[in-house]
Amino acid sequence: MDTHTTTRTRGADLVWAALKAAGVSRVFSLSGNHIMEVFDAAFDDATSGRIPFTHVRHEAATVHMADAWARLTGEVGVALVTGGQGHTNAVAGLPTALAGEVPVLLLSGHAPTNELGLGAFQETPQVETAAPLCKAAWMVTRVQDIPSAIARAVAIAKEGRPGPVHLSLPTDVLEAEGSAPIVPPAPRAMTLAPETADAIAALIARAERPLLCASGALNTPAGRAATTALEAATGLPILFMESPRGLRDPTLRAAGQCFGQADLVVLLGKQIDFTLGFGRTPPFSAAARWVLIEPDTRIIDRAQTLLGDRIALVAQAAPLAAVQALAARAKPAPAAWAATLRHHADFLPPEWSTMAPASPVPAQHMGQAVQAALRDGDVVISDGGEIGQWMLAMLRAPAGGARVSNGVAGAIGSSIPFAIAASAARPNNRVIACMGDGTFGFHMAEFETAIRHRLPFVAVIGNDGNWNAEHQIQIRDYGANRTHGCGMLPGTRYDLVVAALGGHGEFVERSEDLAPALARALASGKPACVNVVIQGQPAPTIRIEA
């Protein structure tokens, strides 16, 4: 039976039909002249099960929301914006999705094709602007090509190493009528051959001190299930590396110390890049062997240049499919080494849990309070400079929940849009987003979005009145007497901003007041802000001393 359907209608109608065929269940958007036809088509589509969309306050937020939606649902996340400056605003969110390896589709309206080169309204080189920050980007120039373009874009976004894709949709193409088949996306399969999985499993079993490193592409529901199965088969904790701090990533806790001891490093789709010190010796042992599970030939070529004959095996495969295949064939790693690695990955300095109450609040007290407040199914989000690193060190996703961070790109500001998308993706679970005061300023207007769409979450702000990551660089590199340009107003009442918009606000200056403030914010059922005046501490370095 032929499952394809042919529709004769406007290009804007074809957009919605193609998105439905791709399994898209929500779109994040900000209106504008170039996409009014798409909005009108959404109105007409209500009778046949319209895809809901969340209408936001800044185009970059649409991409961040699509990013978090994709991570938490396994769908491609879709952002829909207008052309020109709307598009360039949205492009600012692409580096976070690209570095986070998240399948996002950015659909942007565009000046009409019959006016290009004539000075059309908001005519902008949109494809050229987005292309360096995407897996692929192109303009659709014929109405009949819209469904196939969307299907192809979704497939590219999801296959291999996931990432963002952009399509520009000119207004005359959206307004034109035409016929086109609606075809579901068909991502290219990149599986791991059984004999290759067996070879990798044998290398892990024979190694004395193997390490398994994963990338953000596996921080999805399916990815976490696959990595959990592989952990159970090998006994090894899989080390997710999603921070620009790399081997100093506080998420690793003290496990960063173990990288230099490894005699086998298995990269489960994790790129060899600055976060791994480019594989150099040190920090890695010159005797360590490397296994690369990598879908991208360019990254394979780069690894071969950096690692040379230290590479034991290369498998060109998608990370998720490879981990699923490997989990079915893996054998236990040496138990003593697995226990050592697990101890380092779980370690927190014991003095962090015994500090006396203080004002301003120490960062570790903020982390303790948030972790204690989490319950099964909750989503926790971490964003920001130094305070973001403290939260990455201290917070773990509860059972059935998830943890999302701003990722390897290191760009701050995504956490409020992330939280709104998380609330939409998991309406029966609570969402807590931790951030700095600098981060809060990027998208504070999106609290109005959350209130309007009834998408509750709690933002916990570490408020030190500073761009503290940069402030710490100045102290370290130039001296405390040469710090400048990083200060903000101390104790700014961001909680009152949220309350004024119709949300719930709490202001905390003492660590002993944190837990009850969090409890009230969570109980409010509203988008809420817990504004915590914290000490301006550098990010933690966690070590187990010999």
N, C-alpha and C positions, 0 to 999 in steps of 0.2 A: 504493500500500500504506500502511495506517495504521500509523505507527510508535509511536503512543501505546499505553501499556499501562495496565490498571486493576488495582489491587491492593486486596484487602480484608485489613487487618491492623491492628496498633497504629499510633498516630501516630508512635511512636519508630521503627518500621520504615520508615514513609514518609519520615522525615528522611533515612535512609541511601539509600533509593531515589532521592529527589530530588537528593541530592548527587552520586550516581553519574551521573545524567542530565545534571547540570551540568558534568561533566568533572572533578570534584574528585578528586584522587588522594592527599591527605593532610589530616588534621585535627589541630589542636593543641588540647590540652584539659587541664583539671584537674577531677578528679571532685568531685561534691557531690550532696547529697540530691535536688535538683530535676532532675538529669539521669541518675539511675541507670537509668531506663527506657531512655534512649538508649544507655547503656553495655551494658545487657542485650541490646538489639537488635543492637548491634555484635557481641556474642558469637555470637548466632544466625546472623548474616549471614556468618560465616566460610566456610561451605560454598559461597557464591556469589560469593566474591571480595571480602572485606571491605576497605573503605578503611582503611589503617593510620592510627593516630593516635599522636602524640608526647605523652606525659603529663608535664606540667611541674610546677614548684614554686610558681608564683605566676601568678594569672590575667592580669596585665598582660603577662607573657611570652608567653601564648598569642596575643595580638593582635600583639605585635612579631614573633613567629615567622611568623604568617600574613602579615604585611606583607612580610617579606623573601622568603618563599616566592612570593608573588605577583609581586614584582619580578623574581625570577630564573627563574620558570617561565612567566609569562604567564597562569597560572590565577588564578581568584579564590582568595585565601587564607582559610581557614576556622578560626575560633576557637570552641571549644565550652566554655562555663563554666556553673556553677550560678547560681542566682538570688541576690537580696539582695546581700550583701557580695561574693560572688564576681563578680557582674555589675559592681558599682561599682569593684572592683579592675581588672577588664578595661577599663572605660571609660577608665582613665588612659592606655591605649595608643592610643586612637582619634585624638587630635590629631596624632600623628606620621604616622599613615596618611592622615588628611585633608589635612594640609599637603603630604605627599609625593605625593598624588594616586594612591593605591594601592587597587586593588579588594580589599576585605576584607569578609568576612561574619562578624559576631559573633552567634552563636547562644547565647542565655542561657535556662536554665531559669527558671521563674517560679512563684510561688504559684498554687494552683489557682483557676480562675475562680469556682467556687462558694463560695470563702471570701474573696474580695476585699471589702475594707471591713469585715471582721469581726475584723481583727487576725491574719491568717494568719502562719504562720512565715516570717520574713524577707520579709514583704510590703514591697515597695519600688517607687516610681514609676520603673520601669526604662526605659520608653520615653521618658519625659520627661527622664530623666538622660542618655540617649544621644543623643537627637534633635539637640541643637545641635552635636554633633560628628560627624554623619553626613550622608550625602546623603538618607537616609530611615530611619525607624524605626517599627515597629509591633508589636502583639501579635497572635498567631494565636489565635483563639478557637474554631475548629471543626477537628476532625480532618481533615475532607475538604479543608480549605484549605491544609494543610501543603505539599504538593508545588507548588501554584501560587504560594504565598508565597515558597518558596525559589527557584523559577525566576524570579519577578519580582525578588526581592532581588539575585540574581546578575546579572540583566540591568542593573538600575540601577547596581550597583557597577561594571560594566565599560563602560557606554555613556557617550558624551560625555567630560567630564573624569572619569576614574575616581575612586573614593573608597569609604569604608566605609559599610556598611549594617548595621542591627541588626534582629534578630527576637527577640522574647520568646516562649517556648514554655511555657505553663502545664502543670503536671504532669498535670492531669486530661485535657488535650488529648493529651498524649503517651501516656497510658495507654488512652485510648478506642480502640475499633475503628471502622473505617469504610472506605469505598471512595473512591478518587480516581485520576484519570488522572495519570500521570507524564509531564510535558511538559518537554522541554529548554528552557533559557532562550533568549530571542530579544531580545538587546540592540537598541535602536533605532539604525539606521544614520544617521550624520551625516557624509556624504561631502562632498567639495569638488567643486563643479560644474566641468567642464573649462574653461568660459569664465572662471570665477573663478580657477582655477589659472593660466591663461594671463595674466590681468591681473596677478596677483601676480608671476609670473615676469618679466613685462615691466617692472614697477616695480623689481625687483631688478637687472635687466640695465641699466636706464637710470641707476640711482643711481651716484654716484661713490664713496660710502663706506657701503655697506649693512651692517647687523648683523642676524644671525639668532639669536634667543634661544629656548631650549627650556626646558620645565618637567620636573619629575620624572615626569610621566605618560609621557614618552618614554624613560625610563631602564629599559627592558625589552628582552628579546631582539628582539622585533619593532620596537620603537622605535629601538633602536640600529642595526638594519639599515636602517631608513628614513632616519634622519638621516645615516648614512654615505653612502647613495646621494645624498642631497641635497647633502652636502658635495662629493662627486665632481662633481656636475653644475654647481655654482656656483663651486667652488674655495674657498669660504669655510668656516672652522671654525664649527661651530654651538656657541654658548656656552650650556652647561647652567647654569642658575641654581638650585641646590638648597640654598643656605645662607642663614641669617638675616642674614648680613653683607652680602648684596645686592651692590652695586657694589664693596664691599670684600671680596667672597668670595675667599679665597685660591685656590680652584679656578680662578678666572679668571686667576690670576697677574698679569701686567701688563696684561691686556686690559681691565681696568676703566678704564684711561686712555683707551681708544678710544671709549667711549660718548659722550663730549662732542663727538667729531669726526664722528659718524655723521650722514648726511643722510637715512637711511631706517632705521627700526627695525622689524623684522618679528618679531612675537610668535607663536611656534609653540605656541599653547596656554599660554604664560606669562602669568600674571595681571599686570595693572598694579597694583602694590601698593607697600608700603614697600621691598621689595627693589630696586625700580627707582626709588626716590626719588619715587614717585607720578608719574613722567614730567615732573617740574618742570624749569624752566630757571633756573639751572643745576641739575643737571649736564648736562642735554641741551641741545642747540642749539635755539633758538626756531624755527629754519628746518627742523629735522628733521621728516620726515613719518613717520607710523606706519601699519603694517598689523597688524590684529588677526585672528588665526585663533582663534576662541573659541566653545566650545559653550554657554556659560552666558549667558543674556540679562541676568542681574543684573550679571555682570562687564562685559558690553558697555555697559550703561547707566552703570556706574561709570567706564569708560574714556572714554565720551563726555563725562561731566562733567569729568574730569580733563584731557583732551587737546583737547576742542573741535574746532576746524577744522584742527588738526594731523593728524587722522586722514585718511589717504588712501583706505583701504579696510577694510571689516569683512566677514569671512566667518564665518558660523556653521557650524562643523564640528568634528568630533572631531580632536584633534591628530594621532593616528596616521594616520587615513585622509587627512587633509589633507597631511601630509608625504609620504606615499606618492604621492599624486596630483601634488604639486608637484615631486617628484624626477623624474618622468617628463617634465616640461615645462620645467624650469628651464634657464637659459642661464648661461654663465660671467659672473661679476662682474669688475670691473676687477682685473687681475692684480696690479698694484702694491699696491693697497689690501688684497687678499686676503693677499699676502705679509707686509705690515706687521701685519695682524691675527693671522696665524699666528705670527709672531715674538713678539708680545706674549703670546699665549696659551701659548706654550711656554717663555717666559723664566723662568729662575731665576737669582738673583744668583750669579756665578761663585765668590765667596768661600765659599759654602755647601759647596762640594765640596773645599775646600783647608784647612779648619780642622784644627788639631792635635788629637790625642786629648785628651780632657778627662774630669774627674770632678768633680761630677755631669755626666751626659751632656747635651750640647746637643740640643734638639728636632730640629734638622736632621740630626744624626747618627743619631737613631732613624729618621727618615724615609729617609735614605740606606740604612741597613741593611735595612729592610723592602723598599724598592724593589729593591735588589740581590738579595734572596732570592726575589722573585717569578719564576715561570716561566709559560709559556703555559697558559691555562686556569684559573689561580688566581683566587679571589675575595678581594678586599681590602675591608675594612669600616673606616669611620672614624666615631668618636663621641667626644664630649667637648667641653670648652670650648676653652681656648687650644691644648691639645695636639691636639685634633681638627682645629682650623684649620690647624695646622702639617702634619698628615698630608694634609688636603685639598690643600694647596699642593704637596706633594712626591710624592704617590702617584698613579700612573696605572694603570688596569687593563691587565694584559698581554693579548696577542693571545688571543682566545677566552675571556677571563676577564670579570670584572665588578667594578665598584666600587659599593658601597652606603654611604650615609651617613645620619645621623639627620635630615637634611633641613631644610626651611625652618622647621619648628616650633621647632627649636633645643633641644628637650627631650633631655637626655642620659639614658643608661641602657639604650638599646635594643641595644647592640652584641653582648652575649653571646647574647641570644635570636636576634638576626639571624644570628650565626655558626652557631648550632645548626641553624637552618632552612636556611642556605646549605649546610651539610654534608649535610643530608638531600636538598636539591634537586639537588646536584651531587656525588654520592658518589665520583666518579672524579677530583675536583679538590681541591686544597688550599684551606683557608680561613684567612686571617690577619685578625684583628680588632684594630685599634689604638684605644686608649681612655685616658682619664685614670684616676687612682686614685679620684676621686669616682664616675665612671661604673661602675667595677668593683663598687662596693658595692651598687648597685641590684639586681643579679641574680646575685651570686656563687653562690647556691645552685643555679643552673641548670647549673653544672658537674656536679653529680650527675646531672641529666637527661642531659647529653651522654655521661657515662660509662655510664649505664644503657642508653642507646639506641645506644651505640657510634658516636657522631657526633663524630669528631675535628675539632679546630680549634686554632689558636694565638692566644691573647690576648696582645697586647703592651701592657703598661701603662706609660704615662708617669707615674711616681710622684714628684710634687713636694711631697706632704704638704699640699696646699692645694686649696681651691676657687678655682683660679687666675683664671678668667674674672671672678669677682666681686672677687677681690683686686685685679686690675688696674683694675677700675672704681673701687674705693676709692682706689687710688694716683692715678689720673688726675683724679678729681672732687673728692676731699677731702684728698689729701696722704698721703704715706707714714707720717706720724705719727698718722693716724687709721684705720689698717687694723685690723680685728678681726672675729672671728666666722667666719673663712674657713679657719682652720688645721685640719689633721688630724695624726695622729701621723706623724712623719717616718720614711721607710724601712720602713713596715709590710710584713711578709712575706706578701704575698698569694700568692706562689708556694708557700709552705708550706701554705696553705689548700687550694690545688688538689691538691698532692701528698697531703695527708691524705685527700682525697676519692677518691683513686685515679688522679689525673692525673699529668702531668709538670710539674715546676716548675724555673725558672731565675731566679737573682737576679743582676742586672747593675748594677755601680756605675761601670764605666769603658767609654768608647765603644769601645775596641779589643776588648772582650769580647762586644760585641753580636752580630756575625756568627756566631761559633761557638755562642753560646747559642741563636740562632734556628735554626741548622742542627740542633742536638741536639733542640730542641723539635719541629721538623717531622719529623725522623726517628723520633721516639718512636711515632708513629701513635696517640697518645692525645690527648684534650683536654688542652691544655697552657697554661702561663702563663709568659711572660717578663716579669719584674717589673724595670723599668728605673728607677733613681733618676735623675731628670732635673733640669735647671735650670728654675726657674719663670719662663719667658719669656713676654712678651705675644705674641699672635698676630702673624704676620708681615704687613707691608705691602710689597708687591712693586711696584716702579716701575722704568721705564727712564728714566734722566735724559737730558734733551736735550743 
